[in-house]
Amino acid sequence: MAGDPNEEPEGSNWSWKKQNLVSELSLKLANGDLESRIQAARDIRKLAKASATTRSIFAAAGVIQPLVSMLGSSESGARESALLALLNLAARNERNKVKIVTSGALPPLLELLKLETGNLRDLATAAILTLSASSANKPIIAASGATPLLVQILSSGSVQGKVDAVTALYNLSTCKHNFTPALATLAVPSLLFLLKECKKYSKFAEKTTALLEILSGLEEGRIAISKSDGGILTVVETVEDGSLISTEHAVGVLLSLCRSCRSKYRELILREGAIPGLLQLTAEGTPKAQESARTLLDLLRDSPPQQRLASAVLGSFVYDIASQVESAETAKKLLRDMVQRSMEMNMTRMQLRAKPSGISRK
């Protein structure tokens, strides 16, 4: 068994002993029996944590190819030890990420993603996430067929698997045509559920809303958002409570819906009490979010007669507030007060709607 690894300072000269250890482990991976290769992979995993220098030296010694070959083993222990070693070798090392993919890691990783449950599926998802962080790998992974498998994990994976699948899909979202209409239909309900359950200001919410904004560009995605139970409400809540990034994406989703068919989506958006959050966003969002919120308010002002007055008055308030109040801070305070009152009115209306109609429930 290889010696216990010690952490190496970045940029230090490796000792002769450690150079020998790298050579020994490389030889075991290439020529040893299965048990020796599994142990070598475990030792590489431990050593690769030390530093970027360590990871580069192992790659130069040729350990990546035999580790990738172990991913196709019929022995689950071999696959797991190889996966863990490759994950550590890829950490914060662009060259190793690319080398792992060019060495043929994607086909066996995709097979592991097809597993219904288990640690190997989670590890494979984590590996796709890590490898998709490389700009050179993105189009290769997107073309490999990974996206449908990641979408399946959104609904059937473990908690960690779902989180990693969202981030991997986010990494791949820069690739054109990565989402088909059929995938949009499948992905949206799961993404909305995950968004509903997470903290709206989290990094995870930012990635989830970014994906939803992309999917809202497809008709199938828009239909899925509107038909998902509480889907539009979840997006509205993100407009109200999200970070600067997630609110920007969330208002983009609502704007995409309303622009595609105002007569279909305007009432649905208004019904979920979107106005207060949009007003807040016109004063405190990113420049893009502010512009999107103003545009959406314009679309909402053309709502049916019973709602036109409220949205028109609120919209006009936002447009005129800057000219009426000299201090920007005072303007924001007035806006916040007005938003709070509007939210309280929305809550009252929702409570009235929720009151039982007198039918006894036994």
Phi, psi and chi 1 to 4 in degrees:
 res  aa     phi    psi   chi1   chi2   chi3   chi4
   1 MET       -  142.6  177.0  177.5  175.8      -
   2 ALA   -67.0  154.5      -      -      -      -
   3 GLY   -67.4  161.2      -      -      -      -
   4 ASP   -67.3  121.5 -175.9   33.6      -      -
   5 PRO   -75.0  144.2   26.2  -33.0      -      -
   6 ASN  -114.4  148.5  -64.3  -45.7      -      -
   7 GLU   -67.3  134.1 -175.0  168.2  -29.6      -
   8 GLU  -102.2  132.7  -77.7  -71.4  -37.6      -
   9 PRO   -62.0  142.9  -18.7   30.8      -      -
  10 GLU   -57.3  130.8 -169.4   71.5   33.3      -
  11 GLY    83.7    0.1      -      -      -      -
  12 SER   -75.7  158.5   67.2      -      -      -
  13 ASN   -81.7  128.3  -67.6  -38.5      -      -
  14 TRP   -70.4  143.0  -91.5   45.3      -      -
  15 SER   -74.5  161.3   65.6      -      -      -
  16 TRP   -58.7  -36.9  176.5   82.3      -      -
  17 LYS   -62.0  -43.2 -180.0  179.7  178.8 -179.5
  18 LYS   -72.9  -34.3  -67.7 -122.0  172.9  154.5
  19 GLN   -61.1  -40.8  -69.9  -75.8    8.4      -
  20 ASN   -63.6  -38.0  -83.8   -9.3      -      -
  21 LEU   -64.1  -41.5 -179.5   56.0      -      -
  22 VAL   -61.9  -45.3  170.4      -      -      -
  23 SER   -62.6  -41.0  -61.8      -      -      -
  24 GLU   -62.7  -45.6  176.1 -171.3  -21.2      -
  25 LEU   -67.5  -37.1  -68.2  173.2      -      -
  26 SER   -62.6  -42.6  179.1      -      -      -
  27 LEU   -65.6  -39.4  -74.7  172.5      -      -
  28 LYS   -63.6  -39.8  -76.4 -176.2  178.0 -179.8
  29 LEU   -64.6  -37.7  -84.3  178.6      -      -
  30 ALA   -79.9  -37.3      -      -      -      -
  31 ASN  -124.8   -7.7  -56.6  -45.2      -      -
  32 GLY   -78.1  169.4      -      -      -      -
  33 ASP   -74.6  177.0   56.9   24.2      -      -
  34 LEU   -58.9  -44.2 -178.7   59.8      -      -
  35 GLU   -63.0  -40.5 -175.6  176.9  -12.2      -
  36 SER   -65.3  -39.5  -63.3      -      -      -
  37 ARG   -67.7  -38.2  -76.0 -176.1  -77.0  139.5
  38 ILE   -63.5  -44.1  -68.8  174.4      -      -
  39 GLN   -66.3  -39.0 -172.3   56.5   57.9      -
  40 ALA   -62.1  -41.9      -      -      -      -
  41 ALA   -62.1  -40.4      -      -      -      -
  42 ARG   -64.3  -40.0  -70.2  171.5  177.9  166.6
  43 ASP   -68.1  -38.5  -68.7  -23.1      -      -
  44 ILE   -63.8  -40.7  -70.0  169.9      -      -
  45 ARG   -56.2  -45.1  174.4 -160.2  176.3 -169.7
  46 LYS   -66.8  -46.3  -65.6  175.3 -175.9  177.3
  47 LEU   -67.1  -34.0  -77.3  161.3      -      -
  48 ALA   -67.5  -15.2      -      -      -      -
  49 LYS   -70.5  -19.9  -68.0  179.5 -178.5  179.5
  50 ALA   -61.1  -52.3      -      -      -      -
  51 SER  -169.5  169.4   67.2      -      -      -
  52 ALA   -63.3  -34.3      -      -      -      -
  53 THR   -61.2  -44.6  -61.1      -      -      -
  54 THR   -59.7  -45.2  -50.2      -      -      -
  55 ARG   -64.0  -39.1  -67.1 -173.0  -79.0  -83.7
  56 SER   -67.8  -39.3  -64.0      -      -      -
  57 ILE   -65.4  -40.7  -70.2  174.1      -      -
  58 PHE   -63.8  -40.9  -92.8  117.6      -      -
  59 ALA   -63.3  -41.8      -      -      -      -
  60 ALA   -64.4  -26.9      -      -      -      -
  61 ALA   -79.9   -4.2      -      -      -      -
  62 GLY    86.5   27.8      -      -      -      -
  63 VAL   -83.9  -17.1  -57.3      -      -      -
  64 ILE   -66.5  -46.2  -71.8  178.4      -      -
  65 GLN   -59.6  -49.7 -175.7   63.3   64.5      -
  66 PRO   -64.5  -31.3   16.1  -28.1      -      -
  67 LEU   -67.0  -41.0  -74.9  170.5      -      -
  68 VAL   -62.2  -38.7  168.0      -      -      -
  69 SER   -62.9  -32.7  -62.9      -      -      -
  70 MET   -68.1  -20.5  -72.4  175.3   67.2      -
  71 LEU   -63.2  -24.1  -64.9  178.1      -      -
  72 GLY   -92.7    7.2      -      -      -      -
  73 SER   -66.5  150.6  172.0      -      -      -
  74 SER   -79.0  -10.7   58.0      -      -      -
  75 GLU   -92.0  117.3  171.9   59.4   45.8      -
  76 SER   -61.8  -33.6   61.6      -      -      -
  77 GLY   -63.4  -36.5      -      -      -      -
  78 ALA   -67.7  -43.1      -      -      -      -
  79 ARG   -64.1  -42.8  -73.8  179.5  -73.0  178.8
  80 GLU   -65.8  -45.1 -179.7  175.1  -20.4      -
  81 SER   -65.1  -37.7   59.8      -      -      -
  82 ALA   -66.7  -42.2      -      -      -      -
  83 LEU   -60.7  -46.0  -99.1  173.4      -      -
  84 LEU   -64.7  -39.3  -69.9  168.8      -      -
  85 ALA   -65.1  -43.6      -      -      -      -
  86 LEU   -65.9  -37.6  -72.0  168.3      -      -
  87 LEU   -60.2  -42.4  -82.6  168.1      -      -
  88 ASN   -71.2  -36.2  -78.4    1.2      -      -
  89 LEU   -66.6  -29.6  -71.7  169.8      -      -
  90 ALA   -83.8  -15.7      -      -      -      -
  91 ALA   -61.6  122.6      -      -      -      -
  92 ARG    51.1   37.5  -63.8 -176.8  -62.7  -80.5
  93 ASN  -141.7   96.4 -167.4  -54.4      -      -
  94 GLU   -59.9  -42.9  177.5   77.9    8.5      -
  95 ARG   -63.1  -41.2 -176.8  173.4  -64.9  178.9
  96 ASN   -67.8  -36.8  -75.4    0.7      -      -
  97 LYS   -57.8  -47.5  -72.8 -177.7  176.5   73.4
  98 VAL   -65.4  -42.3  172.8      -      -      -
  99 LYS   -61.7  -38.5  178.9   65.4  175.2  175.4
 100 ILE   -62.9  -43.0  -69.9  167.8      -      -
 101 VAL   -69.2  -45.5  168.8      -      -      -
 102 THR   -68.6  -17.0   57.3      -      -      -
 103 SER   -84.1    0.5  -64.7      -      -      -
 104 GLY    96.1   27.9      -      -      -      -
 105 ALA   -76.0  -24.5      -      -      -      -
 106 LEU   -63.8  -47.3  -72.3 -179.8      -      -
 107 PRO   -55.4  -49.8  -28.5   37.4      -      -
 108 PRO   -66.7  -32.0   19.8  -30.9      -      -
 109 LEU   -65.6  -40.3  -74.9  175.6      -      -
 110 LEU   -64.8  -36.1  -63.7 -173.5      -      -
 111 GLU   -63.5  -38.6  -71.6  -56.9  -48.8      -
 112 LEU   -68.8  -33.6  -66.5  176.6      -      -
 113 LEU   -64.8  -23.2  -71.3 -178.3      -      -
 114 LYS   -78.1  -12.6  -65.6  175.4 -175.7  177.4
 115 LEU   -62.1  144.2  -62.4  175.0      -      -
 116 GLU   -70.1  -40.2  -67.9 -175.2    3.6      -
 117 THR  -148.3 -178.6   57.3      -      -      -
 118 GLY   110.2  163.8      -      -      -      -
 119 ASN   -64.5  -34.8 -171.5   48.2      -      -
 120 LEU   -64.1  -37.9  -77.1  173.5      -      -
 121 ARG   -64.7  -42.4 -171.1 -168.8 -163.5 -166.1
 122 ASP   -63.4  -42.4  -74.0  -11.8      -      -
 123 LEU   -65.7  -39.4  -71.8  174.3      -      -
 124 ALA   -64.9  -38.5      -      -      -      -
 125 THR   -63.3  -43.7  -52.8      -      -      -
 126 ALA   -61.9  -36.7      -      -      -      -
 127 ALA   -66.9  -44.2      -      -      -      -
 128 ILE   -60.9  -41.3  -65.5  -67.2      -      -
 129 LEU   -57.8  -49.8  158.4   61.6      -      -
 130 THR   -63.3  -46.2  -59.7      -      -      -
 131 LEU   -68.8  -31.6  -62.7  173.9      -      -
 132 SER   -75.1   -7.3   65.5      -      -      -
 133 ALA   -72.5  -16.2      -      -      -      -
 134 SER   -84.8  126.6  163.3      -      -      -
 135 SER   -62.1  -31.7   56.1      -      -      -
 136 ALA   -69.9  -29.4      -      -      -      -
 137 ASN   -84.5  -24.0  -73.8  -18.4      -      -
 138 LYS   -52.0  -54.8  -68.8  178.1 -167.3  -71.0
 139 PRO   -65.4  -31.2   20.3  -31.4      -      -
 140 ILE   -67.7  -44.6  -58.7  172.4      -      -
 141 ILE   -67.5  -41.3  -64.3  172.8      -      -
 142 ALA   -61.8  -36.1      -      -      -      -
 143 ALA   -80.6  -10.8      -      -      -      -
 144 SER   -80.4  -12.8   72.1      -      -      -
 145 GLY    94.7   16.8      -      -      -      -
 146 ALA   -73.0  -32.0      -      -      -      -
 147 THR   -58.9  -47.9  -60.4      -      -      -
 148 PRO   -59.4  -35.5  -22.3   33.0      -      -
 149 LEU   -70.9  -37.6  -62.4  173.0      -      -
 150 LEU   -66.8  -37.8  -68.2  170.2      -      -
 151 VAL   -63.1  -39.1  168.1      -      -      -
 152 GLN   -62.0  -37.7  -71.6  178.4   12.8      -
 153 ILE   -65.9  -27.9  -68.9  171.1      -      -
 154 LEU   -56.6  -30.5  -67.1  179.3      -      -
 155 SER  -105.3  -25.2   59.4      -      -      -
 156 SER  -119.5   -3.4   62.5      -      -      -
 157 GLY   -82.0  176.0      -      -      -      -
 158 SER   -71.0  172.2   65.8      -      -      -
 159 VAL   -58.1  -48.7  173.0      -      -      -
 160 GLN   -65.9  -36.6 -172.5   58.5   54.0      -
 161 GLY   -62.0  -41.2      -      -      -      -
 162 LYS   -64.6  -43.1  -68.1  174.7 -179.4  178.3
 163 VAL   -60.8  -46.2  171.0      -      -      -
 164 ASP   -66.8  -36.0  -71.3  -14.1      -      -
 165 ALA   -65.2  -40.5      -      -      -      -
 166 VAL   -60.6  -46.2  165.4      -      -      -
 167 THR   -66.8  -38.7  -53.3      -      -      -
 168 ALA   -64.0  -43.9      -      -      -      -
 169 LEU   -63.5  -37.2  -72.7  168.3      -      -
 170 TYR   -63.3  -43.2  174.9   79.1      -      -
 171 ASN   -60.1  -37.0  -72.4  -14.9      -      -
 172 LEU   -86.1   -5.0  -62.3  173.5      -      -
 173 SER   -68.4  -14.4   65.0      -      -      -
 174 THR   -76.6  -13.2   55.5      -      -      -
 175 CYS   -81.1  130.0  -60.0      -      -      -
 176 LYS   -66.1  143.5  -68.7 -176.6  177.5  179.6
 177 HIS    59.4   30.1  -47.9  -58.4      -      -
 178 ASN   -72.6  -28.9 -167.6   42.0      -      -
 179 PHE  -107.6  124.3  -76.9  105.4      -      -
 180 THR   -89.8  164.0   63.6      -      -      -
 181 PRO   -54.9  -40.7  -29.5   36.8      -      -
 182 ALA   -64.0  -40.1      -      -      -      -
 183 LEU   -67.5  -34.6  -78.2 -179.9      -      -
 184 ALA   -61.2  -42.5      -      -      -      -
 185 THR   -61.0  -38.2  -58.4      -      -      -
 186 LEU   -77.7  -37.6  -68.2  173.1      -      -
 187 ALA   -77.6  -36.8      -      -      -      -
 188 VAL   -58.8  -49.7  162.8      -      -      -
 189 PRO   -58.9  -39.8  -24.4   35.3      -      -
 190 SER   -67.5  -42.1  -62.4      -      -      -
 191 LEU   -64.3  -39.8  -70.8  170.7      -      -
 192 LEU   -65.6  -39.4  -74.7  169.6      -      -
 193 PHE   -64.3  -44.1  176.7   79.2      -      -
 194 LEU   -63.8  -39.7  -67.1  170.2      -      -
 195 LEU   -65.5  -39.8 -179.7   59.9      -      -
 196 LYS   -61.5  -37.5  179.4 -179.2  178.5 -179.6
 197 GLU   -85.8  -17.2  -63.7  -61.6  -46.7      -
 198 CYS   -96.9  169.8   76.1      -      -      -
 199 LYS   -72.8  127.1  -65.3  177.6 -179.6  177.7
 200 LYS   -67.0  -19.1  -57.5  -61.6 -174.0  -68.6
 201 TYR   -97.9    6.8   52.1   82.0      -      -
 202 SER   -79.1  162.3   64.1      -      -      -
 203 LYS   -61.9  -35.2  -66.8  -68.6 -176.3 -176.5
 204 PHE   -62.1  -42.3  179.8   75.3      -      -
 205 ALA   -63.7  -35.6      -      -      -      -
 206 GLU   -62.6  -42.8  -67.2  174.6   -1.5      -
 207 LYS   -70.0  -40.0  -65.9  179.0  175.6   67.0
 208 THR   -64.6  -45.1  -54.6      -      -      -
 209 THR   -67.9  -31.8   50.0      -      -      -
 210 ALA   -62.1  -42.9      -      -      -      -
 211 LEU   -65.9  -41.1  -69.5  172.4      -      -
 212 LEU   -63.6  -36.6  -75.3  168.6      -      -
 213 GLU   -64.9  -41.0 -175.1  175.8   14.7      -
 214 ILE   -61.9  -45.7  -68.0  169.8      -      -
 215 LEU   -69.0  -26.1  -66.6  171.0      -      -
 216 SER   -70.1   -9.8   70.6      -      -      -
 217 GLY   -77.9   -9.3      -      -      -      -
 218 LEU  -105.7  141.4  -61.6  170.0      -      -
 219 GLU   -59.1  -39.9  177.0   61.4   18.2      -
 220 GLU   -64.4  -35.2  -69.0   77.0    7.3      -
 221 GLY   -67.0  -41.6      -      -      -      -
 222 ARG   -65.0  -41.2  -66.6 -170.7  -69.6  -89.4
 223 ILE   -62.8  -43.0  -68.5  172.2      -      -
 224 ALA   -64.2  -37.4      -      -      -      -
 225 ILE   -63.6  -44.8  -69.2  169.1      -      -
 226 SER   -72.2  -29.0   63.8      -      -      -
 227 LYS   -89.3  -17.2  -72.7 -171.8  174.2 -178.9
 228 SER   -68.8  137.1  -65.2      -      -      -
 229 ASP   -60.6  116.4 -174.5   25.3      -      -
 230 GLY    71.4   17.6      -      -      -      -
 231 GLY   -64.2  -53.6      -      -      -      -
 232 ILE   -66.0  -37.6  -68.2  178.2      -      -
 233 LEU   -60.0  -41.3  176.5   59.6      -      -
 234 THR   -61.5  -40.5  -62.0      -      -      -
 235 VAL   -67.0  -41.6  179.1      -      -      -
 236 VAL   -62.0  -42.5  168.5      -      -      -
 237 GLU   -62.5  -33.2  -70.6  173.7  -17.5      -
 238 THR   -70.5  -36.2  -53.2      -      -      -
 239 VAL   -58.5  -38.1  169.6      -      -      -
 240 GLU   -78.2  -38.8  -64.2  172.4  -13.2      -
 241 ASP  -116.9   -1.9  -58.0  -34.5      -      -
 242 GLY   -80.4  173.5      -      -      -      -
 243 SER   -72.9  175.3   67.5      -      -      -
 244 LEU   -57.2  -39.4  -73.8  173.7      -      -
 245 ILE   -73.0  -47.2  -64.6  174.7      -      -
 246 SER   -67.9  -34.0   56.4      -      -      -
 247 THR   -66.8  -35.4   53.8      -      -      -
 248 GLU   -62.7  -44.0  179.8  179.9  -56.3      -
 249 HIS   -69.6  -39.5  -68.7  -51.6      -      -
 250 ALA   -63.9  -44.7      -      -      -      -
 251 VAL   -66.9  -29.6   71.4      -      -      -
 252 GLY   -63.2  -36.9      -      -      -      -
 253 VAL   -63.1  -50.1  172.3      -      -      -
 254 LEU   -61.7  -39.9  -62.7  176.8      -      -
 255 LEU   -65.7  -39.4 -177.8   57.2      -      -
 256 SER   -62.2  -41.5  180.0      -      -      -
 257 LEU   -61.2  -50.8  -67.0  176.5      -      -
 258 CYS   -68.8  -36.0 -151.2      -      -      -
 259 ARG   -68.2  -34.4  -88.2  178.8  166.6  166.5
 260 SER   -69.1  -36.9   69.0      -      -      -
 261 CYS  -163.5   91.3 -175.3      -      -      -
 262 ARG   -60.1  -41.8  -71.3 -172.6  -61.7  170.2
 263 SER   -64.3  -25.2   60.9      -      -      -
 264 LYS   -87.2  -40.5  178.7  178.0 -179.6  179.7
 265 TYR  -105.7  -18.5  -66.7  111.3      -      -
 266 ARG   -60.0  -48.0 -173.3  171.9   53.7 -121.5
 267 GLU   -65.3  -37.7 -174.7  176.7   -8.4      -
 268 LEU   -62.1  -40.0  -63.9  176.7      -      -
 269 ILE   -69.7  -43.9  -65.2  170.5      -      -
 270 LEU   -64.4  -36.3  -75.0  169.6      -      -
 271 ARG   -62.2  -28.5 -172.8 -174.9  -59.2  163.3
 272 GLU   -89.4   10.1  -59.2  -59.2   -9.3      -
 273 GLY    71.8   43.5      -      -      -      -
 274 ALA   -75.2  -23.1      -      -      -      -
 275 ILE   -56.4  -49.2  -65.5  -64.4      -      -
 276 PRO   -57.2  -45.4  -25.5   35.5      -      -
 277 GLY   -64.7  -37.6      -      -      -      -
 278 LEU   -66.4  -40.8  -67.3  174.0      -      -
 279 LEU   -62.8  -43.2  -70.4  170.2      -      -
 280 GLN   -59.7  -39.3 -171.8   87.9    0.2      -
 281 LEU   -68.2  -32.0 -150.5   53.1      -      -
 282 THR   -64.3  -20.4   60.7      -      -      -
 283 ALA  -104.0  -29.2      -      -      -      -
 284 GLU  -125.9    3.6  -61.2 -178.6   -8.2      -
 285 GLY   -86.5  180.0      -      -      -      -
 286 THR   -66.1  162.5   65.1      -      -      -
 287 PRO   -53.4  -41.3  -29.0   36.4      -      -
 288 LYS   -67.0  -41.6 -178.5  179.7  178.1 -178.3
 289 ALA   -64.8  -40.4      -      -      -      -
 290 GLN   -60.9  -45.0  -70.1 -178.2   25.3      -
 291 GLU   -64.6  -42.5  179.1   60.3   30.4      -
 292 SER   -63.7  -41.4  -63.9      -      -      -
 293 ALA   -64.0  -42.2      -      -      -      -
 294 ARG   -64.6  -42.0  -75.9 -169.1  -72.6  -93.1
 295 THR   -63.7  -42.3  -58.1      -      -      -
 296 LEU   -66.4  -39.4 -177.1   53.5      -      -
 297 LEU   -60.2  -38.8  -79.1  166.9      -      -
 298 ASP   -59.5  -43.8  -91.1  -22.0      -      -
 299 LEU   -66.3  -38.0  -66.3  171.8      -      -
 300 LEU   -72.0  -24.2  -64.0  177.9      -      -
 301 ARG   -67.1  -20.9  -70.7  173.1   69.2 -175.6
 302 ASP   -91.6   31.2  -66.5  -31.0      -      -
 303 SER   -76.6  175.3   52.6      -      -      -
 304 PRO   -57.3  159.9  -27.3   35.4      -      -
 305 PRO   -52.9  -40.1  -26.2   33.5      -      -
 306 GLN   -69.4  -14.2   64.3  -90.8   27.6      -
 307 GLN  -115.8   -7.1  -66.4  163.4  -21.7      -
 308 ARG   -64.0  -41.5 -176.1  174.5  -62.0  141.9
 309 LEU   -62.4  -49.0  178.3   59.9      -      -
 310 ALA   -61.6  -47.9      -      -      -      -
 311 SER   -69.4  -34.5   58.7      -      -      -
 312 ALA   -67.2  -44.6      -      -      -      -
 313 VAL   -63.5  -44.4  169.8      -      -      -
 314 LEU   -65.4  -40.8  -68.8  171.7      -      -
 315 GLY   -64.8  -44.6      -      -      -      -
 316 SER   -61.7  -34.6  -63.0      -      -      -
 317 PHE   -58.8  -44.1 -179.2   88.8      -      -
 318 VAL   -63.9  -44.2  175.0      -      -      -
 319 TYR   -68.2  -32.0  -57.0  140.0      -      -
 320 ASP   -93.7  -13.4  -62.4  -20.7      -      -
 321 ILE   -62.6  -37.5 -167.5  170.4      -      -
 322 ALA   -63.9  -36.8      -      -      -      -
 323 SER   -79.0  -22.7   60.3      -      -      -
 324 GLN   -87.4  -24.8  -64.8  174.3    2.0      -
 325 VAL  -122.0  127.2 -177.8      -      -      -
 326 GLU   -71.7  -43.1  -66.7 -178.9    3.6      -
 327 SER   -85.7  127.3  165.8      -      -      -
 328 ALA   -63.4  -37.8      -      -      -      -
 329 GLU   -65.9  -39.0  -72.1  -56.6  -43.8      -
 330 THR   -65.0  -39.6  -57.6      -      -      -
 331 ALA   -60.8  -44.3      -      -      -      -
 332 LYS   -64.1  -38.3  -74.1 -174.0  177.8 -178.8
 333 LYS   -64.8  -44.6 -177.0  178.6 -175.4  -57.0
 334 LEU   -61.2  -41.2  -71.7  172.1      -      -
 335 LEU   -63.4  -43.9  178.2   56.2      -      -
 336 ARG   -62.4  -40.9  -77.9 -166.4  -67.8  -91.3
 337 ASP   -63.0  -42.8  -69.0  -17.0      -      -
 338 MET   -65.7  -40.6 -175.3  -85.1  -64.4      -
 339 VAL   -62.0  -42.8  168.3      -      -      -
 340 GLN   -61.0  -43.4 -178.5   61.7   37.8      -
 341 ARG   -64.3  -39.9  -71.1 -164.8  -61.8  -87.4
 342 SER   -64.9  -39.8 -179.3      -      -      -
 343 MET   -65.1  -39.0  -69.4  178.8   71.5      -
 344 GLU   -63.7  -38.6  -70.5  170.5   -3.3      -
 345 MET   -66.0  -40.0  -68.4  172.2   62.0      -
 346 ASN   -62.2  -42.4  -82.7  -25.7      -      -
 347 MET   -62.5  -41.8 -178.0   60.1   67.4      -
 348 THR   -60.9  -43.7  -59.4      -      -      -
 349 ARG   -63.8  -38.8  -73.8 -165.2  -65.4  -89.7
 350 MET   -66.4  -39.0  -69.9  171.3   65.3      -
 351 GLN   -65.6  -38.9  -70.8  172.4  -14.8      -
 352 LEU   -64.8  -39.5  -70.6  172.6      -      -
 353 ARG   -64.2  -33.0  -77.2 -152.2  -46.5 -109.6
 354 ALA   -82.2  -10.2      -      -      -      -
 355 LYS   -63.3  139.0  -80.8 -172.6  176.0 -179.2
 356 PRO   -63.4  147.6   20.0  -30.6      -      -
 357 SER   -83.3    3.3   59.5      -      -      -
 358 GLY   104.0   -7.8      -      -      -      -
 359 ILE   -76.5  124.9  -60.0  175.2      -      -
 360 SER   -72.1  132.3  176.3      -      -      -
 361 ARG  -109.1  116.2  -64.7 -178.2  179.9  178.6
 362 LYS  -114.2      -  -62.7 -176.7  179.3  179.0
